[in-house]
């Protein structure tokens, strides 16, 4: 009887193990399935809430939009942008160690006043590229190690002058992506390791033409999120690349609605999207979070920032920051505030 019991037990155990093993997927199968699953099938479980809200209602650098910001040398940096009236463009540089006390590092930097430019950090430098002032579009390249002294590495880079493009750095190689060049929407990608020599990766990337999109580096990948294709289509797709050359579609349609001139930043946990503008010229006041670029979950906050676009966002000192921006919701408003969520 004991032997029969043992044999039966072993048989049942082997059957369970066989079923479990048959259900396991190979790593390449998992990646392939993830690229094909829609965002609706991968909704996160549970809710996200950021209960603590910190507001700096009057940043000392004044009202502005279409500026750039980054974290560099353990400080927050805000560079250039446009103020009220629209004809006034800044070429100043500000930094802060905590988001409350700000230092004007350079009131009149070497580069021309501009807005709609792009910024990244690479090779121990802050870099800014392009932008516009009035009807003049730029394709110049500048770098700085301290925010005070700026060196021009290219006066007229080989890519067309543009605004609303993005710039990302991975493995100390910079990638310039898309943008608007004097009413021409670009879908190109350019690469440089020194800011001097720029090479064309592709004239039309798989994600197509777009401007007003967002680009971040997260999980050792470059991500391109949303934007406007210039043909009437506002986008809420998400693309990623491990090297800037081969691009993959994470999802063609996310949970957040199509938009442009939104902002995306990253923390160790994932990507955070804020604000933006839709096809009806409606400005958003929402926050979304994703760990994989496929599933995006709406974030609940105690107090929402006023709806806006053309702002920037950063994740600094364990806070999600929303800096300045512009809105037409209650008349033309250039924001001077900075919001923090924790």
Beta strands, then each sheet from edge to edge (+ up, - down):
strand 1: 48-50
strand 2: 53-56
strand 3: 68-72
strand 4: 75-82
strand 5: 89-96
strand 6: 102-106
strand 7: 118-122
strand 8: 125-133
strand 9: 136-144
strand 10: 151-154
strand 11: 166-170
strand 12: 173-181
strand 13: 184-192
strand 14: 199-202
strand 15: 214-218
strand 16: 221-228
strand 17: 234-241
strand 18: 248-251
strand 19: 263-266
strand 20: 271-274
strand 21: 287-290
strand 22: 297-301
strand 23: 312-316
strand 24: 319-327
strand 25: 333-341
sheet 1: 1+ 22+ 21- 20+ 19-
sheet 2: 2+ 25- 24+ 23-
sheet 3: 3+ 4- 5+ 6-
sheet 4: 7+ 8- 9+ 10-
sheet 5: 11+ 12- 13+ 14-
sheet 6: 15+ 16- 17+ 18-
end
